């Protein structure tokens, strides 16, 4: 499949406000790992969610800019 066709209509899919994966019209291109939440680790959990959101945004931008 040509690169241009597979990079159309890319979007980040969120589940419970966390990135689940990046997909196009044909299906998922990649998935993000689950982040476990434990009592007394809220700060770590929130930091990891923030980092995963930034990674998802950066990957989406890179894939959309890829020609």
N, C-alpha and C positions, 0 to 999 in steps of 0.2 A: 504494500500500500504506500502511495507517495506520502511524504512527510506533510505536505500542505493539507491533504485531506484528513489526516489523523489529528491535526492540530486545530481544527475548526470547532467552534462552540465549546471551548474548554471552560470548566467551572469547578470550583471547590464545593464538595458536598459536605455539609456539616450535620453532625448528629449530637444533639444536646449541647449546642454551642461549641463543639470541638470539631476540628477538621477530620473527616473520615477518609476522604480520598479525593483525587482529581479525576474527572471523567470528561469524555466528549460524547458525541452522538452515538458512538459505537459501544461505549461502555467505559469501565474504569481503566485508567492508565496506571494508577498506583494507589496504594492504601497507606495510611499513617498508622503507626502502632498505637495501641491503647495506652493510656496513662492511668495508672492505679492511684486511687485516692484513699489515704489512710488517715485515721484520727491523728491529730497533733502534727500533721505534715501538710497543712493547708498552704503554707507559704511555698513549699517546694512544688506542690501540685499546681498552684497558680502560675508559678514561674515556668514550669514545663509546658503548660497550656499556652502561655504567651509566646514561648519560643516556637512551639509547633505551629501556631497561627502565623508567625512571621515566616517560618520555613514554607508553609503552604502558599502564602502570598508571593514569596520570592520565586518558588518553583513555577507557579502559574504564570508570572510575568516572564520568566525565562522561556517557558514553552510557547507562550504567545508570540514572543519576539523572535523565536527560532525560525529561520527561513531555509 
